[in-house]
């Protein structure tokens, strides 16, 4: 299904923008997917089985969006807060560790993940100040 959409739309962004225009928000779109798949994990596991790895999936998104910040800012605009978005993931994965251990197993090191984030955000402070403002 996704390959057909991509072949017709040209990019992941085009596909998602079309879905968004019909659903009204990223949350509405994901809630529809969730109601059919049962959980966030099921959705992501299906994507992973097709992409081969979390890294491959994110690299494709990044190549189209231009930066990690663009991706996350769009996602966050659908949630009330960064915390709300992460709490949803954690409620399905069991723990923060489960989510991050999977990322780490593919990226090779914590540094690899954070260096990419930092190169886009400018500083660790920028990232954490946003999180702290919600806590």
C-alpha angles and dihedrals in degrees: 000000000000093000091053091049091048094048089054100039099039098223144033089245092057090050093050094044089054091049091047093052088057099040098041097226143024088249092055090049094050093043088056091050091046093051088057100039099039098228146020088250092058091052094049094042089056091050091047093051088057099040098041097227145020088248093054090050094049094042089057091051091046094049088059101037097044097227145025088244093059091052095048096042090055092048093046093051086070094054130064090235146351087258093056091054094049095042089059091054093046093049089060101038096046097234146014086249094062092055095046096041089059092050091047094049088060102037097048097226146022087243093060092055096044096042089059091049092047094049087060102037097045096227145018087244093063092056097043096041089060091051093044093052087065098045 
